[in-house]
Amino acid sequence: MQLKDFMNENYPNLELRPPLLYSWGIGIRFELGAEQKGEYDHPNNPYVSECYERAIALFESLHSPTEEILVVMDVNDLNKGKNLKHQLKNFPNYVKKSLLFRLKHQALPYIFPEDDEEGTFKTHRFTLRCKTSDLKYVPLLKAICNQDLGLKPFIHHRVYFININRKTIFHVYDDRGCDLLATSPATIKGTYIRHNDWILDYDRPEIDKVFN
């Protein structure tokens, strides 16, 4: 299944861009880094370790090793293609090289048009269909969490993990948190119950309404 077909069938009228939680009626926002203390100059910092542990635990609760997933990476081109080739080196670091021939590319208008008055920027969307076991998701999730912490490796592109079978969308936006969307509350109620303490308190009242 292609990304466009999946979205049209399961998430009609939803634009794949942040903030996902506020654009769809069924979802959860989790807090990843709960206690912001000190400098984040090493990965063993308790705040950083907690970010990693929560992101990995949530991912693994949503994607079994044999399930088919779509990994979507949005690369913003703000320099007329000059830096695009260098930026694309990120994707092969986290997937089996033999699967890269499946990589689909789509050039889109800049995802944030309000910041592009002249309409000169582009967003390049790369989509790979694979099994969870084909993806090096642990270092990828850590790199996403690292983007604003001054730690390496880091990846600042938006990455969405879509479970084709469960019809869920999982997006870690940075070290602060992540959004989880579903087409039915029943699909993610187990995650809601299991990791209830991680739900962002600011959004908890609206999230609780979905599941209660």
Steps between C-alpha positions, in 0.01 A plus 500: 500500500626846408494789747239697305265201485547429870425858601198534272352176629571541870568867569299696243567873501786466750817677392811317617662788684528607863323545730323172420313469828298814437411399146336165572235391747665181629846531644736528795784741572771355720769688688846355442733721699327567830770651721711766331805541719856602419681489169433230241862451402506123529253222418512361856340812641182380680280730294646371172487138612134538589423649158663203331335240722150639456529546123630146453239347733214675321633403157534135600149494648364610161714308251576129520810376312305331220250778431509708183565867556547816299788722608445853377774762512435862405811692396457875473705653219564862591797549268372407152634146514859588589496312830247232413747232394693534824183489710379179338790309647289474814258240367746221402648508850187348646378240253641197324679622187341226290158660553585849385384423147147512643541859610233725352554872448250780468577872470238704685438869560670609820312342792486834683381745231453775757880516523552505123350823369670472161414133450860403428550220755423132452440204729633169370305206638669161500295191583625148557281194551673233705462276802576633845789254522659662192525835676771605745238681700692534828780722361247681280278589796803612699614721212155661480504566874851648471409771251473784755728360770839563345571127480614296200385333291190710449233524234283808466270375224146402591460122511166321517456128572180357353382152589308373198326220690403693813441820303691712750727801448784561747700823494779594741533873442803552728622422852189654653239262368320303232157460345315175437195490273258217427182442303330345805551555875500121550818466294712705742309464826756248624776756448282766665460282810855360511673836466237724655751668730689630195205688349564873482291657776414805290309284251383231742139620547424482127691174456315335789167584334598288200556187709245537780 
